[in-house]
């Protein structure tokens, strides 16, 4: 199995102490953590994109430019590029620039995003979010592959023989499709033979599994080789300790504080994926995707989820309100104690020599 670190760059106070670092420090830590992840042997480092709420990830391309220069081996990604909001011409230009700066170490994950409030910020209609996503992806796909693109669509201005610059490093970089709550995203991925990345963060396993299974069915129905159907999986937080009881006790105030805050912010909104289905840390560990416990217990849980998802890459996120030294310790223990146990049980061709679609500059 492959492993990724994801930071959607939330910038919130500690739920108990109310302490918060400066924006400057928070962004600096994104870059430092990517360097650490590369040194520890993680395969990929991804940053999020948010334009509303308590996040400082509104400019992921700027962050990825910094990461491209600070690292030399690790694959760079997004989680997610909110393509429903963006002009595909600009996306092609910006991400091809990152692909060039990184020497071909870029693959991105696209989606419509999990935040309703960003659509009015861009003068867009929430009800059309999947229309935007579908059209913008199909145009982006052409711009990355072809020169002299002409286009007539519904939401984007017509194009006449347009070639975006720079071109990608060595052909179009791979695009994954984020999957959380809707069949639209998995059907779009299956239509084009692209991989998917399941959020697997807030809901029961079964909710995500039904979308993964639909994706694999539709991939074959659209005439694609099942071998190209790579699947990634997120997680509902990561915390490691020497005993399961110690991990639960230490992580409880952070997990349950944020769960309560999320429920209050979305009171009355019963749409799936907006709030966590697991109010307590015990529920999240026993029945949800939270990776909290000893390294051995966390490895067992990832393998158990793999029996359902058959995923190729596991993404993990460390809560940024933990003391910074502790964040680094958790990632270090995961890389040194969890990852080897999982790799013993799970293999994949993803990003290896037989994966013809992998980022050309990725050398892990």
RASUL-V654261 format. One record per residue. N is the residue number from 1. PHI is phi in radians with two decimals (none if undefined). OMEGA is omega in whole degrees, 0 to 359 (none if undefined). Layout:
n | phi | omega
N | PHI | OMEGA
N | PHI | OMEGA
This chain:
n | phi | omega
1 | none | 175
2 | -1.72 | 184
3 | -2.30 | 181
4 | -2.24 | 168
5 | -1.83 | 179
6 | -2.04 | 173
7 | -2.25 | 175
8 | -1.51 | 173
9 | 1.01 | 170
10 | -1.15 | 179
11 | -2.31 | 186
12 | -2.29 | 176
13 | -1.25 | 174
14 | -1.03 | 186
15 | -1.14 | 180
16 | -1.88 | 185
17 | -1.45 | 183
18 | 1.18 | 177
19 | -1.26 | 179
20 | -2.61 | 178
21 | -1.47 | 178
22 | -1.23 | 176
23 | -1.04 | 179
24 | -0.98 | 181
25 | -1.17 | 181
26 | -1.07 | 180
27 | -1.23 | 178
28 | -1.06 | 181
29 | -1.19 | 176
30 | -1.02 | 181
31 | -1.20 | 180
32 | -1.06 | 182
33 | -1.21 | 176
34 | -1.10 | 178
35 | -1.11 | 177
36 | -1.10 | 180
37 | -1.05 | 177
38 | -1.11 | 181
39 | -1.12 | 182
40 | -1.39 | 178
41 | 1.67 | 171
42 | -1.09 | 183
43 | -1.46 | 188
44 | -2.55 | 174
45 | -2.29 | 185
46 | -2.17 | 174
47 | -2.07 | 181
48 | -1.53 | 174
49 | -2.50 | 177
50 | -2.41 | 180
51 | -2.17 | 177
52 | -2.67 | 180
53 | 1.54 | 187
54 | -1.54 | 179
55 | -2.41 | 175
56 | -2.17 | 179
57 | -1.99 | 182
58 | -1.29 | 181
59 | -2.21 | 184
60 | -1.09 | 180
61 | -1.16 | 176
62 | -1.16 | 178
63 | -1.07 | 181
64 | -1.17 | 174
65 | -1.08 | 177
66 | -1.15 | 180
67 | -1.17 | 179
68 | -1.07 | 181
69 | -1.48 | 183
70 | -1.47 | 182
71 | -2.12 | 181
72 | -2.34 | 186
73 | -2.17 | 190
74 | -1.16 | 177
75 | -1.31 | 181
76 | -1.83 | 184
77 | -2.64 | 178
78 | -2.29 | 180
79 | -2.69 | 3
80 | -2.14 | 164
81 | -1.31 | 187
82 | -1.42 | 189
83 | -1.18 | 177
84 | -1.05 | 184
85 | -1.60 | 200
86 | -1.90 | 174
87 | -1.39 | 183
88 | -1.03 | 178
89 | -1.10 | 180
90 | -1.19 | 177
91 | -1.06 | 179
92 | -1.05 | 181
93 | -1.14 | 185
94 | -1.13 | 185
95 | -1.33 | 173
96 | -1.17 | 175
97 | -1.10 | 177
98 | -1.11 | 178
99 | -1.03 | 178
100 | -1.18 | 181
101 | -1.05 | 183
102 | -1.48 | 183
103 | 1.25 | 177
104 | 1.43 | 180
105 | -1.93 | 186
106 | -1.97 | 162
107 | -2.43 | 182
108 | -2.08 | 173
109 | -1.97 | 181
110 | -1.87 | 176
111 | -3.03 | 178
112 | -1.58 | 178
113 | 1.49 | 183
114 | -1.91 | 183
115 | -2.18 | 180
116 | -1.26 | 190
117 | -1.22 | 182
118 | -1.37 | 181
119 | -1.14 | 177
120 | -1.12 | 177
121 | -1.06 | 182
122 | -1.83 | 179
123 | 1.21 | 184
124 | -2.00 | 183
125 | -1.75 | 180
126 | -1.00 | 183
127 | -1.12 | 182
128 | -1.83 | 187
129 | -1.03 | 180
130 | -1.38 | 172
131 | -1.08 | 178
132 | -1.04 | 183
133 | -1.03 | 184
134 | -1.13 | 182
135 | -1.17 | 182
136 | -1.11 | 178
137 | -1.16 | 183
138 | -1.14 | 175
139 | -1.27 | 179
140 | -1.00 | 180
141 | -0.99 | 180
142 | -1.20 | 182
143 | -1.11 | 180
144 | -1.32 | 184
145 | -1.67 | 192
146 | -2.12 | 170
147 | -1.90 | 180
148 | 1.11 | 184
149 | -1.39 | 170
150 | -1.92 | 190
151 | -2.61 | 170
152 | -2.29 | 181
153 | -2.34 | 182
154 | -1.74 | 188
155 | -1.87 | 180
156 | -1.87 | 177
157 | -1.03 | 177
158 | -1.10 | 177
159 | -2.10 | 180
160 | -2.25 | 176
161 | 0.95 | 183
162 | -1.74 | 172
163 | -2.12 | 180
164 | -1.46 | 179
165 | -2.33 | 358
166 | -1.27 | 172
167 | -1.37 | 176
168 | -1.01 | 188
169 | -1.00 | 182
170 | -2.63 | 184
171 | 1.52 | 184
172 | -1.09 | 177
173 | -1.35 | 183
174 | -1.20 | 176
175 | -2.08 | 173
176 | -1.66 | 178
177 | -2.02 | 178
178 | -1.21 | 182
179 | -2.24 | 180
180 | -2.38 | 188
181 | -2.39 | 190
182 | -2.13 | 175
183 | -1.33 | 184
184 | -1.04 | 184
185 | -1.14 | 182
186 | -1.22 | 177
187 | -1.17 | 178
188 | -1.14 | 178
189 | -1.09 | 182
190 | -1.15 | 180
191 | -1.06 | 185
192 | -1.75 | 180
193 | 1.31 | 179
194 | -1.73 | 176
195 | -1.38 | 178
196 | -2.17 | 176
197 | -2.21 | 180
198 | -1.35 | 180
199 | -1.05 | 177
200 | 0.76 | 185
201 | -2.18 | 192
202 | -2.11 | 188
203 | -1.99 | 175
204 | -1.09 | 182
205 | -0.92 | 185
206 | -1.08 | 181
207 | -1.12 | 179
208 | -1.40 | 183
209 | -1.09 | 181
210 | -1.09 | 178
211 | -1.30 | 178
212 | -1.11 | 180
213 | -1.14 | 177
214 | -1.09 | 179
215 | -0.99 | 182
216 | -1.15 | 177
217 | -1.14 | 182
218 | -1.23 | 177
219 | -1.03 | 179
220 | -1.19 | 180
221 | -1.07 | 178
222 | -1.55 | 173
223 | 1.48 | 182
224 | -1.68 | 175
225 | -1.16 | 179
226 | -0.98 | 181
227 | -1.12 | 180
228 | -1.47 | 186
229 | -1.48 | 178
230 | -1.19 | 181
231 | -2.29 | 173
232 | -1.89 | 179
233 | -2.40 | 173
234 | -1.45 | 178
235 | -2.70 | 183
236 | -1.68 | 180
237 | 1.87 | 183
238 | -2.36 | 173
239 | -2.69 | 183
240 | -2.11 | 175
241 | -2.63 | 184
242 | -1.28 | 175
243 | -2.32 | 178
244 | -1.08 | 181
245 | -1.10 | 179
246 | -1.13 | 180
247 | -1.10 | 180
248 | -1.11 | 182
249 | -1.12 | 182
250 | -1.27 | 185
251 | -1.53 | 184
252 | -0.93 | 184
253 | -1.08 | 180
254 | -1.27 | 182
255 | -1.11 | 185
256 | -1.27 | 175
257 | -1.14 | 179
258 | -1.27 | 177
259 | -1.09 | 179
260 | -1.16 | 179
261 | -1.11 | 179
262 | -1.13 | 179
263 | -1.10 | 180
264 | -1.16 | 182
265 | -1.21 | 183
266 | -2.03 | 181
267 | -0.99 | 180
268 | 1.51 | 179
269 | -1.76 | 184
270 | -1.77 | 178
271 | -1.19 | 180
272 | -1.11 | 176
273 | 1.55 | 180
274 | -1.59 | 176
275 | -2.34 | 179
276 | -1.23 | 177
277 | -1.42 | 188
278 | -2.19 | 187
279 | -1.30 | 182
280 | -1.91 | 180
281 | -1.16 | 178
282 | -1.10 | 178
283 | -1.12 | 182
284 | -1.14 | 180
285 | -1.32 | 185
286 | -1.35 | 188
287 | -2.17 | 182
288 | -2.00 | 186
289 | -1.55 | 180
290 | -1.11 | 179
291 | -1.79 | 186
292 | -2.27 | 180
293 | 2.65 | 175
294 | -1.29 | 176
295 | -0.96 | 180
296 | -1.13 | 180
297 | -1.16 | 180
298 | -1.15 | 177
299 | -1.07 | 178
300 | -1.04 | 182
301 | -1.20 | 178
302 | -1.09 | 178
303 | -1.12 | 178
304 | -1.11 | 176
305 | -1.11 | 179
306 | -1.11 | 177
307 | -1.06 | 177
308 | -1.54 | 188
309 | -1.47 | 188
310 | 0.91 | 184
311 | -1.46 | 186
312 | -1.79 | 181
313 | -2.40 | 178
314 | -1.90 | 178
315 | -1.74 | 178
316 | -2.27 | 178
317 | -2.34 | 178
318 | -1.81 | 182
319 | -1.11 | 186
320 | -1.30 | 176
321 | -1.49 | 171
322 | -1.11 | 173
323 | -0.91 | 188
324 | -1.01 | 178
325 | -1.07 | 179
326 | -1.20 | 175
327 | -1.00 | 181
328 | -1.15 | 179
329 | -1.14 | 180
330 | -1.10 | 179
331 | -1.11 | 180
332 | -1.12 | 180
333 | -1.13 | 179
334 | -1.07 | 182
335 | -1.14 | 186
336 | -1.56 | 187
337 | -2.06 | 182
338 | -1.58 | 186
339 | -0.95 | 180
340 | -1.08 | 179
341 | -1.14 | 180
342 | -1.22 | 182
343 | -1.09 | 177
344 | -1.13 | 185
345 | -1.76 | 189
346 | -2.26 | 177
347 | -2.07 | 179
348 | -2.72 | 173
349 | -1.57 | 183
350 | -0.97 | 176
351 | 1.13 | 176
352 | -1.70 | 184
353 | -1.12 | 181
354 | -1.71 | 177
355 | -1.71 | 186
356 | -1.19 | 183
357 | -1.64 | 186
358 | -1.21 | 177
359 | -0.96 | 190
360 | -1.16 | 182
361 | -1.64 | 182
362 | -1.34 | 190
363 | -2.03 | 183
364 | -1.18 | none
